[in-house]
Amino acid sequence: MFTPPRCPNRLCSAHLKPRDEFCRRDGLYRPRCRAHPVQRFRCRRCGARFSRQSFRADRNQKKPYLNAPFLDLMVACVALRQAARILRVARRTIERRFAWLAGHAAAFHANRLCGLEGPFMLDELETFEGNRYQPVTVPVLIQPRCLFLVAADVGPLRRKGRMTPLQLRRRAEHEARHGRRPTQSAAAVRRVFGRLRGSVPADAPVVLHSDHKPLYRSLGRRIFGRRFTWRPHSASSRRDRSNPLFPINHTNARLRHFLARLRRRSWCVSKRRERLRQHLQIAALWVNYCRGITNRTDTTPAQALGLAARRYREEEVLAWREDWGRLAAAPA
């Protein structure tokens, strides 16, 4: 039997501090998207009418049954067009559902991201948007003991490295049309550190393992102050289990395996880096709360850190609204 946890009306006193029996039952209705009737309620304080659907994340959706299969496809290296073919819906439907899923995933993760304890590990993987002359950096921050994906962001880069005379000419032509591409690695890493700052206790030490890029030390000390400790490691060492950076290298390899738009040789290229940022938010939801740390265990990274009571099914993490902040109830 469903019991409303609060009044959906944000102006009602029962929204933040609901008391027992703050609402009463007020009839039923039959939605088009579900076979069973849905209970309506009426708030005793403000008189607002609402239903069980008012608390669902998939409210106002005509095809809510697509959400869980779509989440599975988005972390199975499937592109949006192919997902539309598999689910037998229009591409526009998939694009709208992708934006909704990313927003819900970001809110779900933010509502549970608190009380983290280090150490942490950071590295940047590189991909591109549109074409090879528009590189993108993706800083990824994890808790290495359980491979918990804390945060990831996206920032543009200018193409660098060795280039043939033809490639240099093409880059010059591209910059003549679109302007010189900025390098915003520092801004992307700063945003990742900002999310970490709101997730660790105010007086807790922050220990960061990374490669020798000096940007991490300067930004870490600027954001966290004296409680920041930087422990650099060689990035040229063999990338096996004996490498101190193995957890972050393994995480980056898994992200390239899960997300089609991160594959090194693929037609599934992000046209806009905002879509890549959204896809990373979807991946964080699934990796942290739905997938085991390894294929041999059912314990999820969030469960290992005490941020989740158990391993959640895809239908559970997509069930209830998360736009009320940390007031949103975790799945039972």
Phi and psi restraints in degrees (value plus and minus 20) as a CYANA .aco file:
   2 PHE   PHI     -97.9   -57.9
   2 PHE   PSI     113.4   153.4
   3 THR   PHI    -140.2  -100.2
   3 THR   PSI     100.2   140.2
   4 PRO   PHI     -80.3   -40.3
   4 PRO   PSI     108.6   148.6
   5 PRO   PHI     -95.8   -55.8
   5 PRO   PSI     -41.9    -1.9
   6 ARG   PHI    -185.1  -145.1
   6 ARG   PSI     150.3   190.3
   7 CYS   PHI    -101.7   -61.7
   7 CYS   PSI     111.2   151.2
   8 PRO   PHI     -86.6   -46.6
   8 PRO   PSI     -38.1     1.9
   9 ASN   PHI     -91.2   -51.2
   9 ASN   PSI      93.9   133.9
  10 ARG   PHI     -86.9   -46.9
  10 ARG   PSI     -39.9     0.1
  11 LEU   PHI    -107.1   -67.1
  11 LEU   PSI     -26.9    13.1
  12 CYS   PHI    -104.2   -64.2
  12 CYS   PSI     125.5   165.5
  13 SER   PHI     -88.1   -48.1
  13 SER   PSI     -40.1    -0.1
  14 ALA   PHI    -103.4   -63.4
  14 ALA   PSI     -17.2    22.8
  15 HIS   PHI     -98.5   -58.5
  15 HIS   PSI     -66.1   -26.1
  16 LEU   PHI    -111.3   -71.3
  16 LEU   PSI     -55.4   -15.4
  17 LYS   PHI    -148.8  -108.8
  17 LYS   PSI      52.5    92.5
  18 PRO   PHI     -94.0   -54.0
  18 PRO   PSI     120.5   160.5
  19 ARG   PHI    -125.1   -85.1
  19 ARG   PSI     150.9   190.9
  20 ASP   PHI     -81.7   -41.7
  20 ASP   PSI     117.3   157.3
  21 GLU   PHI      38.3    78.3
  21 GLU   PSI      22.4    62.4
  22 PHE   PHI     -96.2   -56.2
  22 PHE   PSI     -30.0    10.0
  23 CYS   PHI    -157.5  -117.5
  23 CYS   PSI     146.5   186.5
  24 ARG   PHI    -152.8  -112.8
  24 ARG   PSI     138.9   178.9
  25 ARG   PHI     -90.3   -50.3
  25 ARG   PSI     124.9   164.9
  26 ASP   PHI    -165.7  -125.7
  26 ASP   PSI      34.8    74.8
  27 GLY   PHI      70.4   110.4
  27 GLY   PSI    -196.4  -156.4
  28 LEU   PHI    -151.9  -111.9
  28 LEU   PSI     143.7   183.7
  29 TYR   PHI    -170.7  -130.7
  29 TYR   PSI     139.2   179.2
  30 ARG   PHI    -130.4   -90.4
  30 ARG   PSI      88.4   128.4
  31 PRO   PHI     -95.7   -55.7
  31 PRO   PSI     135.6   175.6
  32 ARG   PHI     -91.7   -51.7
  32 ARG   PSI     -45.9    -5.9
  33 CYS   PHI    -109.0   -69.0
  33 CYS   PSI     -24.0    16.0
  34 ARG   PHI    -154.8  -114.8
  34 ARG   PSI     129.9   169.9
  35 ALA   PHI    -102.6   -62.6
  35 ALA   PSI     -44.4    -4.4
  36 HIS   PHI    -121.1   -81.1
  36 HIS   PSI     133.6   173.6
  37 PRO   PHI     -89.9   -49.9
  37 PRO   PSI     135.5   175.5
  38 VAL   PHI    -135.9   -95.9
  38 VAL   PSI     114.4   154.4
  39 GLN   PHI     -95.8   -55.8
  39 GLN   PSI     116.2   156.2
  40 ARG   PHI    -119.3   -79.3
  40 ARG   PSI     136.6   176.6
  41 PHE   PHI    -157.3  -117.3
  41 PHE   PSI     141.2   181.2
  42 ARG   PHI    -153.9  -113.9
  42 ARG   PSI     109.2   149.2
  43 CYS   PHI     -92.9   -52.9
  43 CYS   PSI     113.6   153.6
  44 ARG   PHI     -96.1   -56.1
  44 ARG   PSI     -36.5     3.5
  45 ARG   PHI    -113.7   -73.7
  45 ARG   PSI     -70.9   -30.9
  46 CYS   PHI    -125.5   -85.5
  46 CYS   PSI     -29.9    10.1
  47 GLY   PHI      60.0   100.0
  47 GLY   PSI     -15.3    24.7
  48 ALA   PHI     -89.2   -49.2
  48 ALA   PSI     123.2   163.2
  49 ARG   PHI    -120.6   -80.6
  49 ARG   PSI     119.8   159.8
  50 PHE   PHI    -174.8  -134.8
  50 PHE   PSI     156.2   196.2
  51 SER   PHI    -159.4  -119.4
  51 SER   PSI    -199.2  -159.2
  52 ARG   PHI     -81.1   -41.1
  52 ARG   PSI     -54.0   -14.0
  53 GLN   PHI     -84.0   -44.0
  53 GLN   PSI     -43.8    -3.8
  54 SER   PHI     -83.6   -43.6
  54 SER   PSI     -40.7    -0.7
  55 PHE   PHI    -121.7   -81.7
  55 PHE   PSI     -21.9    18.1
  56 ARG   PHI    -104.3   -64.3
  56 ARG   PSI     123.8   163.8
  57 ALA   PHI     -89.6   -49.6
  57 ALA   PSI     -46.7    -6.7
  58 ASP   PHI    -114.7   -74.7
  58 ASP   PSI       3.1    43.1
  59 ARG   PHI     -82.3   -42.3
  59 ARG   PSI     128.1   168.1
  60 ASN   PHI      48.6    88.6
  60 ASN   PSI     -12.3    27.7
  61 GLN   PHI    -114.1   -74.1
  61 GLN   PSI     117.2   157.2
  62 LYS   PHI    -101.3   -61.3
  62 LYS   PSI     -44.9    -4.9
  63 LYS   PHI    -152.0  -112.0
  63 LYS   PSI      49.1    89.1
  64 PRO   PHI     -87.9   -47.9
  64 PRO   PSI     -38.7     1.3
  65 TYR   PHI     -88.9   -48.9
  65 TYR   PSI     -29.8    10.2
  66 LEU   PHI     -99.9   -59.9
  66 LEU   PSI     -38.1     1.9
  67 ASN   PHI     -84.1   -44.1
  67 ASN   PSI     -72.2   -32.2
  68 ALA   PHI     -84.6   -44.6
  68 ALA   PSI     -67.1   -27.1
  69 PRO   PHI     -81.4   -41.4
  69 PRO   PSI     -54.9   -14.9
  70 PHE   PHI     -87.2   -47.2
  70 PHE   PSI     -58.9   -18.9
  71 LEU   PHI     -80.8   -40.8
  71 LEU   PSI     -63.3   -23.3
  72 ASP   PHI     -81.1   -41.1
  72 ASP   PSI     -59.5   -19.5
  73 LEU   PHI     -89.2   -49.2
  73 LEU   PSI     -55.3   -15.3
  74 MET   PHI     -90.0   -50.0
  74 MET   PSI     -37.2     2.8
  75 VAL   PHI    -133.8   -93.8
  75 VAL   PSI      -0.3    39.7
  76 ALA   PHI    -136.9   -96.9
  76 ALA   PSI       5.2    45.2
  77 CYS   PHI      39.0    79.0
  77 CYS   PSI      24.3    64.3
  78 VAL   PHI    -134.4   -94.4
  78 VAL   PSI     115.7   155.7
  79 ALA   PHI     -99.9   -59.9
  79 ALA   PSI     147.6   187.6
  80 LEU   PHI     -84.6   -44.6
  80 LEU   PSI     -62.0   -22.0
  81 ARG   PHI     -84.0   -44.0
  81 ARG   PSI     -62.2   -22.2
  82 GLN   PHI     -88.0   -48.0
  82 GLN   PSI     -54.6   -14.6
  83 ALA   PHI     -82.7   -42.7
  83 ALA   PSI     -58.6   -18.6
  84 ALA   PHI     -84.0   -44.0
  84 ALA   PSI     -58.5   -18.5
  85 ARG   PHI     -86.8   -46.8
  85 ARG   PSI     -61.8   -21.8
  86 ILE   PHI     -87.5   -47.5
  86 ILE   PSI     -62.1   -22.1
  87 LEU   PHI    -104.6   -64.6
  87 LEU   PSI     -26.6    13.4
  88 ARG   PHI      39.7    79.7
  88 ARG   PSI      29.7    69.7
  89 VAL   PHI    -152.9  -112.9
  89 VAL   PSI     152.3   192.3
  90 ALA   PHI     -93.3   -53.3
  90 ALA   PSI     133.3   173.3
  91 ARG   PHI     -82.5   -42.5
  91 ARG   PSI     -56.6   -16.6
  92 ARG   PHI     -82.7   -42.7
  92 ARG   PSI     -56.5   -16.5
  93 THR   PHI     -81.4   -41.4
  93 THR   PSI     -62.9   -22.9
  94 ILE   PHI     -86.1   -46.1
  94 ILE   PSI     -59.4   -19.4
  95 GLU   PHI     -84.8   -44.8
  95 GLU   PSI     -62.4   -22.4
  96 ARG   PHI     -87.1   -47.1
  96 ARG   PSI     -59.7   -19.7
  97 ARG   PHI     -88.0   -48.0
  97 ARG   PSI     -51.4   -11.4
  98 PHE   PHI     -83.9   -43.9
  98 PHE   PSI     -65.7   -25.7
  99 ALA   PHI     -84.0   -44.0
  99 ALA   PSI     -61.0   -21.0
 100 TRP   PHI     -83.8   -43.8
 100 TRP   PSI     -64.9   -24.9
 101 LEU   PHI     -82.9   -42.9
 101 LEU   PSI     -59.3   -19.3
 102 ALA   PHI     -84.9   -44.9
 102 ALA   PSI     -63.5   -23.5
 103 GLY   PHI     -83.0   -43.0
 103 GLY   PSI     -62.1   -22.1
 104 HIS   PHI     -86.2   -46.2
 104 HIS   PSI     -61.1   -21.1
 105 ALA   PHI     -83.2   -43.2
 105 ALA   PSI     -61.7   -21.7
 106 ALA   PHI     -83.5   -43.5
 106 ALA   PSI     -62.2   -22.2
 107 ALA   PHI     -88.1   -48.1
 107 ALA   PSI     -61.2   -21.2
 108 PHE   PHI     -80.0   -40.0
 108 PHE   PSI     -65.2   -25.2
 109 HIS   PHI     -88.3   -48.3
 109 HIS   PSI     -62.6   -22.6
 110 ALA   PHI     -85.2   -45.2
 110 ALA   PSI     -54.0   -14.0
 111 ASN   PHI     -90.1   -50.1
 111 ASN   PSI     -38.3     1.7
 112 ARG   PHI    -133.8   -93.8
 112 ARG   PSI     -19.8    20.2
 113 LEU   PHI    -111.4   -71.4
 113 LEU   PSI      68.2   108.2
 114 CYS   PHI    -176.0  -136.0
 114 CYS   PSI     134.1   174.1
 115 GLY   PHI      49.9    89.9
 115 GLY   PSI       7.7    47.7
 116 LEU   PHI     -93.4   -53.4
 116 LEU   PSI     127.5   167.5
 117 GLU   PHI    -143.2  -103.2
 117 GLU   PSI     119.2   159.2
 118 GLY   PHI     -96.6   -56.6
 118 GLY   PSI    -193.9  -153.9
 119 PRO   PHI     -97.5   -57.5
 119 PRO   PSI     149.7   189.7
 120 PHE   PHI    -144.3  -104.3
 120 PHE   PSI     144.8   184.8
 121 MET   PHI    -159.0  -119.0
 121 MET   PSI     116.6   156.6
 122 LEU   PHI    -153.1  -113.1
 122 LEU   PSI     121.1   161.1
 123 ASP   PHI    -176.1  -136.1
 123 ASP   PSI     140.3   180.3
 124 GLU   PHI    -136.1   -96.1
 124 GLU   PSI     104.8   144.8
 125 LEU   PHI    -120.6   -80.6
 125 LEU   PSI     137.5   177.5
 126 GLU   PHI    -141.3  -101.3
 126 GLU   PSI     121.7   161.7
 127 THR   PHI    -164.7  -124.7
 127 THR   PSI    -177.9  -137.9
 128 PHE   PHI    -170.6  -130.6
 128 PHE   PSI     144.3   184.3
 129 GLU   PHI    -142.9  -102.9
 129 GLU   PSI     111.2   151.2
 130 GLY   PHI      60.8   100.8
 130 GLY   PSI     -84.6   -44.6
 131 ASN   PHI    -175.0  -135.0
 131 ASN   PSI     155.5   195.5
 132 ARG   PHI     -88.1   -48.1
 132 ARG   PSI     -33.0     7.0
 133 TYR   PHI    -111.9   -71.9
 133 TYR   PSI     -10.5    29.5
 134 GLN   PHI    -149.1  -109.1
 134 GLN   PSI      48.4    88.4
 135 PRO   PHI     -85.7   -45.7
 135 PRO   PSI     138.8   178.8
 136 VAL   PHI    -157.0  -117.0
 136 VAL   PSI     116.2   156.2
 137 THR   PHI    -120.4   -80.4
 137 THR   PSI     121.8   161.8
 138 VAL   PHI    -147.2  -107.2
 138 VAL   PSI      71.7   111.7
 139 PRO   PHI     -90.8   -50.8
 139 PRO   PSI     109.6   149.6
 140 VAL   PHI    -141.3  -101.3
 140 VAL   PSI     106.4   146.4
 141 LEU   PHI    -136.8   -96.8
 141 LEU   PSI     108.3   148.3
 142 ILE   PHI    -151.9  -111.9
 142 ILE   PSI     145.4   185.4
 143 GLN   PHI    -119.0   -79.0
 143 GLN   PSI      89.2   129.2
 144 PRO   PHI     -89.4   -49.4
 144 PRO   PSI     -43.5    -3.5
 145 ARG   PHI     -85.5   -45.5
 145 ARG   PSI     -53.2   -13.2
 146 CYS   PHI    -147.8  -107.8
 146 CYS   PSI      -7.8    32.2
 147 LEU   PHI      39.4    79.4
 147 LEU   PSI      14.9    54.9
 148 PHE   PHI     -96.2   -56.2
 148 PHE   PSI     103.9   143.9
 149 LEU   PHI    -102.7   -62.7
 149 LEU   PSI      83.1   123.1
 150 VAL   PHI     -95.2   -55.2
 150 VAL   PSI     -71.0   -31.0
 151 ALA   PHI    -181.2  -141.2
 151 ALA   PSI     134.6   174.6
 152 ALA   PHI    -169.1  -129.1
 152 ALA   PSI     126.0   166.0
 153 ASP   PHI    -162.3  -122.3
 153 ASP   PSI     158.8   198.8
 154 VAL   PHI    -156.4  -116.4
 154 VAL   PSI     119.7   159.7
 155 GLY   PHI    -168.6  -128.6
 155 GLY   PSI     127.7   167.7
 156 PRO   PHI     -94.8   -54.8
 156 PRO   PSI     134.4   174.4
 157 LEU   PHI    -154.1  -114.1
 157 LEU   PSI     136.6   176.6
 158 ARG   PHI    -111.1   -71.1
 158 ARG   PSI     117.4   157.4
 159 ARG   PHI     -80.6   -40.6
 159 ARG   PSI     115.3   155.3
 160 LYS   PHI    -157.5  -117.5
 160 LYS   PSI    -193.0  -153.0
 161 GLY   PHI      66.9   106.9
 161 GLY   PSI    -192.6  -152.6
 162 ARG   PHI     -91.9   -51.9
 162 ARG   PSI     112.9   152.9
 163 MET   PHI    -158.3  -118.3
 163 MET   PSI     125.4   165.4
 164 THR   PHI     -94.1   -54.1
 164 THR   PSI     144.7   184.7
 165 PRO   PHI     -76.2   -36.2
 165 PRO   PSI     -55.8   -15.8
 166 LEU   PHI     -85.5   -45.5
 166 LEU   PSI     -61.8   -21.8
 167 GLN   PHI     -87.3   -47.3
 167 GLN   PSI     -57.5   -17.5
 168 LEU   PHI     -83.3   -43.3
 168 LEU   PSI     -59.7   -19.7
 169 ARG   PHI     -87.0   -47.0
 169 ARG   PSI     -60.8   -20.8
 170 ARG   PHI     -87.0   -47.0
 170 ARG   PSI     -56.2   -16.2
 171 ARG   PHI     -85.4   -45.4
 171 ARG   PSI     -60.5   -20.5
 172 ALA   PHI     -83.3   -43.3
 172 ALA   PSI     -60.0   -20.0
 173 GLU   PHI     -85.5   -45.5
 173 GLU   PSI     -60.5   -20.5
 174 HIS   PHI     -84.3   -44.3
 174 HIS   PSI     -62.3   -22.3
 175 GLU   PHI     -90.8   -50.8
 175 GLU   PSI     -47.8    -7.8
 176 ALA   PHI     -87.3   -47.3
 176 ALA   PSI     -53.2   -13.2
 177 ARG   PHI    -102.2   -62.2
 177 ARG   PSI     -61.8   -21.8
 178 HIS   PHI    -131.0   -91.0
 178 HIS   PSI     -24.5    15.5
 179 GLY   PHI      69.2   109.2
 179 GLY   PSI     142.3   182.3
 180 ARG   PHI     -86.3   -46.3
 180 ARG   PSI     109.8   149.8
 181 ARG   PHI     -95.6   -55.6
 181 ARG   PSI     109.9   149.9
 182 PRO   PHI     -95.7   -55.7
 182 PRO   PSI     139.5   179.5
 183 THR   PHI    -130.9   -90.9
 183 THR   PSI      92.2   132.2
 184 GLN   PHI    -141.2  -101.2
 184 GLN   PSI      17.5    57.5
 185 SER   PHI     -81.3   -41.3
 185 SER   PSI     -61.9   -21.9
 186 ALA   PHI     -83.3   -43.3
 186 ALA   PSI     -60.1   -20.1
 187 ALA   PHI     -85.8   -45.8
 187 ALA   PSI     -60.3   -20.3
 188 ALA   PHI     -86.3   -46.3
 188 ALA   PSI     -63.5   -23.5
 189 VAL   PHI     -86.1   -46.1
 189 VAL   PSI     -56.5   -16.5
 190 ARG   PHI     -82.9   -42.9
 190 ARG   PSI     -59.2   -19.2
 191 ARG   PHI     -86.1   -46.1
 191 ARG   PSI     -57.7   -17.7
 192 VAL   PHI     -84.9   -44.9
 192 VAL   PSI     -64.6   -24.6
 193 PHE   PHI     -84.1   -44.1
 193 PHE   PSI     -53.1   -13.1
 194 GLY   PHI     -84.3   -44.3
 194 GLY   PSI     -58.3   -18.3
 195 ARG   PHI     -89.2   -49.2
 195 ARG   PSI     -55.0   -15.0
 196 LEU   PHI     -87.5   -47.5
 196 LEU   PSI     -58.1   -18.1
 197 ARG   PHI     -81.0   -41.0
 197 ARG   PSI     -55.5   -15.5
 198 GLY   PHI    -100.9   -60.9
 198 GLY   PSI     -20.3    19.7
 199 SER   PHI    -132.1   -92.1
 199 SER   PSI     -33.0     7.0
 200 VAL   PHI    -127.2   -87.2
 200 VAL   PSI     133.3   173.3
 201 PRO   PHI     -78.6   -38.6
 201 PRO   PSI     130.3   170.3
 202 ALA   PHI     -83.1   -43.1
 202 ALA   PSI     -48.0    -8.0
 203 ASP   PHI    -128.3   -88.3
 203 ASP   PSI     -11.6    28.4
 204 ALA   PHI    -102.3   -62.3
 204 ALA   PSI     123.8   163.8
 205 PRO   PHI     -90.0   -50.0
 205 PRO   PSI     128.3   168.3
 206 VAL   PHI    -138.7   -98.7
 206 VAL   PSI      88.8   128.8
 207 VAL   PHI    -125.6   -85.6
 207 VAL   PSI     103.9   143.9
 208 LEU   PHI    -140.0  -100.0
 208 LEU   PSI     106.1   146.1
 209 HIS   PHI    -122.1   -82.1
 209 HIS   PSI     114.8   154.8
 210 SER   PHI    -181.8  -141.8
 210 SER   PSI    -193.0  -153.0
 211 ASP   PHI    -101.6   -61.6
 211 ASP   PSI    -188.6  -148.6
 212 HIS   PHI    -107.2   -67.2
 212 HIS   PSI      -1.7    38.3
 213 LYS   PHI     -86.6   -46.6
 213 LYS   PSI      97.0   137.0
 214 PRO   PHI     -86.4   -46.4
 214 PRO   PSI     -36.2     3.8
 215 LEU   PHI     -79.3   -39.3
 215 LEU   PSI     -57.1   -17.1
 216 TYR   PHI     -85.2   -45.2
 216 TYR   PSI     -58.5   -18.5
 217 ARG   PHI     -88.0   -48.0
 217 ARG   PSI     -65.6   -25.6
 218 SER   PHI     -86.4   -46.4
 218 SER   PSI     -64.0   -24.0
 219 LEU   PHI     -89.1   -49.1
 219 LEU   PSI     -59.1   -19.1
 220 GLY   PHI     -82.3   -42.3
 220 GLY   PSI     -62.7   -22.7
 221 ARG   PHI     -90.2   -50.2
 221 ARG   PSI     -52.0   -12.0
 222 ARG   PHI     -90.5   -50.5
 222 ARG   PSI     -56.3   -16.3
 223 ILE   PHI    -108.1   -68.1
 223 ILE   PSI     -61.4   -21.4
 224 PHE   PHI    -122.7   -82.7
 224 PHE   PSI     -33.6     6.4
 225 GLY   PHI      54.1    94.1
 225 GLY   PSI    -163.3  -123.3
 226 ARG   PHI     -91.7   -51.7
 226 ARG   PSI     -37.9     2.1
 227 ARG   PHI     -99.9   -59.9
 227 ARG   PSI     -20.0    20.0
 228 PHE   PHI    -109.6   -69.6
 228 PHE   PSI     111.2   151.2
 229 THR   PHI    -146.2  -106.2
 229 THR   PSI     105.7   145.7
 230 TRP   PHI    -126.7   -86.7
 230 TRP   PSI     108.0   148.0
 231 ARG   PHI    -144.0  -104.0
 231 ARG   PSI      73.4   113.4
 232 PRO   PHI    -101.0   -61.0
 232 PRO   PSI     132.9   172.9
 233 HIS   PHI    -156.0  -116.0
 233 HIS   PSI     138.3   178.3
 234 SER   PHI     -88.9   -48.9
 234 SER   PSI     113.1   153.1
 235 ALA   PHI    -108.5   -68.5
 235 ALA   PSI     -29.3    10.7
 236 SER   PHI    -115.3   -75.3
 236 SER   PSI     -21.5    18.5
 237 SER   PHI     -89.2   -49.2
 237 SER   PSI     139.9   179.9
 238 ARG   PHI     -81.7   -41.7
 238 ARG   PSI     113.8   153.8
 239 ARG   PHI    -109.6   -69.6
 239 ARG   PSI      49.0    89.0
 240 ASP   PHI    -138.0   -98.0
 240 ASP   PSI    -190.2  -150.2
 241 ARG   PHI     -88.5   -48.5
 241 ARG   PSI     -38.5     1.5
 242 SER   PHI    -100.4   -60.4
 242 SER   PSI     -30.8     9.2
 243 ASN   PHI     -93.4   -53.4
 243 ASN   PSI     109.8   149.8
 244 PRO   PHI     -79.3   -39.3
 244 PRO   PSI     -44.6    -4.6
 245 LEU   PHI    -115.3   -75.3
 245 LEU   PSI      -2.8    37.2
 246 PHE   PHI     -78.1   -38.1
 246 PHE   PSI     -62.8   -22.8
 247 PRO   PHI     -77.8   -37.8
 247 PRO   PSI     -63.5   -23.5
 248 ILE   PHI     -94.4   -54.4
 248 ILE   PSI     -55.3   -15.3
 249 ASN   PHI     -83.8   -43.8
 249 ASN   PSI     -60.0   -20.0
 250 HIS   PHI     -86.8   -46.8
 250 HIS   PSI     -59.2   -19.2
 251 THR   PHI     -83.8   -43.8
 251 THR   PSI     -63.5   -23.5
 252 ASN   PHI     -84.0   -44.0
 252 ASN   PSI     -58.8   -18.8
 253 ALA   PHI     -85.2   -45.2
 253 ALA   PSI     -59.2   -19.2
 254 ARG   PHI     -86.2   -46.2
 254 ARG   PSI     -59.6   -19.6
 255 LEU   PHI     -82.8   -42.8
 255 LEU   PSI     -59.5   -19.5
 256 ARG   PHI     -85.6   -45.6
 256 ARG   PSI     -50.3   -10.3
 257 HIS   PHI     -96.4   -56.4
 257 HIS   PSI     -57.1   -17.1
 258 PHE   PHI     -99.8   -59.8
 258 PHE   PSI     -56.0   -16.0
 259 LEU   PHI    -127.1   -87.1
 259 LEU   PSI     103.5   143.5
 260 ALA   PHI     -83.6   -43.6
 260 ALA   PSI     -55.4   -15.4
 261 ARG   PHI     -96.0   -56.0
 261 ARG   PSI     -24.5    15.5
 262 LEU   PHI    -122.4   -82.4
 262 LEU   PSI     -24.0    16.0
 263 ARG   PHI     -81.2   -41.2
 263 ARG   PSI     122.9   162.9
 264 ARG   PHI     -89.9   -49.9
 264 ARG   PSI     -58.6   -18.6
 265 ARG   PHI    -143.3  -103.3
 265 ARG   PSI      77.6   117.6
 266 SER   PHI    -177.1  -137.1
 266 SER   PSI     133.2   173.2
 267 TRP   PHI    -101.8   -61.8
 267 TRP   PSI     -34.1     5.9
 268 CYS   PHI    -104.1   -64.1
 268 CYS   PSI      56.0    96.0
 269 VAL   PHI    -123.4   -83.4
 269 VAL   PSI     117.3   157.3
 270 SER   PHI     -87.4   -47.4
 270 SER   PSI     108.5   148.5
 271 LYS   PHI    -101.0   -61.0
 271 LYS   PSI     -46.4    -6.4
 272 ARG   PHI    -154.4  -114.4
 272 ARG   PSI     119.2   159.2
 273 ARG   PHI     -90.6   -50.6
 273 ARG   PSI     -38.8     1.2
 274 GLU   PHI     -83.4   -43.4
 274 GLU   PSI     -55.5   -15.5
 275 ARG   PHI     -87.5   -47.5
 275 ARG   PSI     -54.9   -14.9
 276 LEU   PHI     -86.0   -46.0
 276 LEU   PSI     -60.8   -20.8
 277 ARG   PHI     -81.1   -41.1
 277 ARG   PSI     -62.2   -22.2
 278 GLN   PHI     -85.3   -45.3
 278 GLN   PSI     -59.3   -19.3
 279 HIS   PHI     -85.1   -45.1
 279 HIS   PSI     -56.6   -16.6
 280 LEU   PHI     -85.3   -45.3
 280 LEU   PSI     -54.8   -14.8
 281 GLN   PHI     -84.8   -44.8
 281 GLN   PSI     -59.5   -19.5
 282 ILE   PHI     -84.9   -44.9
 282 ILE   PSI     -62.9   -22.9
 283 ALA   PHI     -82.7   -42.7
 283 ALA   PSI     -59.2   -19.2
 284 ALA   PHI     -82.7   -42.7
 284 ALA   PSI     -59.8   -19.8
 285 LEU   PHI     -79.7   -39.7
 285 LEU   PSI     -69.0   -29.0
 286 TRP   PHI     -91.4   -51.4
 286 TRP   PSI     -63.7   -23.7
 287 VAL   PHI     -86.2   -46.2
 287 VAL   PSI     -60.1   -20.1
 288 ASN   PHI    -101.4   -61.4
 288 ASN   PSI     -53.3   -13.3
 289 TYR   PHI    -139.3   -99.3
 289 TYR   PSI     -36.4     3.6
 290 CYS   PHI    -135.9   -95.9
 290 CYS   PSI     -44.7    -4.7
 291 ARG   PHI    -127.3   -87.3
 291 ARG   PSI     122.5   162.5
 292 GLY   PHI     -87.0   -47.0
 292 GLY   PSI     139.2   179.2
 293 ILE   PHI     -78.6   -38.6
 293 ILE   PSI     -61.0   -21.0
 294 THR   PHI    -150.9  -110.9
 294 THR   PSI     154.8   194.8
 295 ASN   PHI     -90.7   -50.7
 295 ASN   PSI     -33.4     6.6
 296 ARG   PHI    -120.7   -80.7
 296 ARG   PSI     -18.8    21.2
 297 THR   PHI    -152.7  -112.7
 297 THR   PSI     130.4   170.4
 298 ASP   PHI    -116.1   -76.1
 298 ASP   PSI     -22.6    17.4
 299 THR   PHI     -98.2   -58.2
 299 THR   PSI     105.5   145.5
 300 THR   PHI    -106.0   -66.0
 300 THR   PSI     141.0   181.0
 301 PRO   PHI     -77.5   -37.5
 301 PRO   PSI     -61.5   -21.5
 302 ALA   PHI     -85.2   -45.2
 302 ALA   PSI     -56.9   -16.9
 303 GLN   PHI     -86.2   -46.2
 303 GLN   PSI     -59.1   -19.1
 304 ALA   PHI     -85.6   -45.6
 304 ALA   PSI     -50.3   -10.3
 305 LEU   PHI    -109.4   -69.4
 305 LEU   PSI     -22.4    17.6
 306 GLY   PHI      60.6   100.6
 306 GLY   PSI      -6.0    34.0
 307 LEU   PHI    -108.8   -68.8
 307 LEU   PSI     -29.7    10.3
 308 ALA   PHI    -162.3  -122.3
 308 ALA   PSI     125.0   165.0
 309 ALA   PHI     -95.7   -55.7
 309 ALA   PSI     -47.3    -7.3
 310 ARG   PHI    -181.6  -141.6
 310 ARG   PSI    -199.3  -159.3
 311 ARG   PHI     -99.2   -59.2
 311 ARG   PSI     108.9   148.9
 312 TYR   PHI    -116.6   -76.6
 312 TYR   PSI     125.6   165.6
 313 ARG   PHI    -101.4   -61.4
 313 ARG   PSI     140.3   180.3
 314 GLU   PHI     -79.1   -39.1
 314 GLU   PSI     -58.1   -18.1
 315 GLU   PHI     -83.9   -43.9
 315 GLU   PSI     -49.9    -9.9
 316 GLU   PHI     -95.2   -55.2
 316 GLU   PSI     -63.0   -23.0
 317 VAL   PHI     -91.8   -51.8
 317 VAL   PSI     -35.8     4.2
 318 LEU   PHI    -124.5   -84.5
 318 LEU   PSI     -10.3    29.7
 319 ALA   PHI    -104.1   -64.1
 319 ALA   PSI     -70.7   -30.7
 320 TRP   PHI    -131.6   -91.6
 320 TRP   PSI     135.6   175.6
 321 ARG   PHI     -84.0   -44.0
 321 ARG   PSI     124.9   164.9
 322 GLU   PHI    -143.9  -103.9
 322 GLU   PSI     -15.0    25.0
 323 ASP   PHI    -103.8   -63.8
 323 ASP   PSI     -11.2    28.8
 324 TRP   PHI    -115.5   -75.5
 324 TRP   PSI      -7.6    32.4
 325 GLY   PHI      54.1    94.1
 325 GLY   PSI    -170.8  -130.8
 326 ARG   PHI     -94.6   -54.6
 326 ARG   PSI     -19.2    20.8
 327 LEU   PHI     -90.8   -50.8
 327 LEU   PSI     -40.5    -0.5
 328 ALA   PHI     -83.6   -43.6
 328 ALA   PSI     114.5   154.5
 329 ALA   PHI     -99.6   -59.6
 329 ALA   PSI     120.1   160.1
 330 ALA   PHI     -93.1   -53.1
 330 ALA   PSI     133.9   173.9
 331 PRO   PHI     -77.0   -37.0
 331 PRO   PSI     119.7   159.7
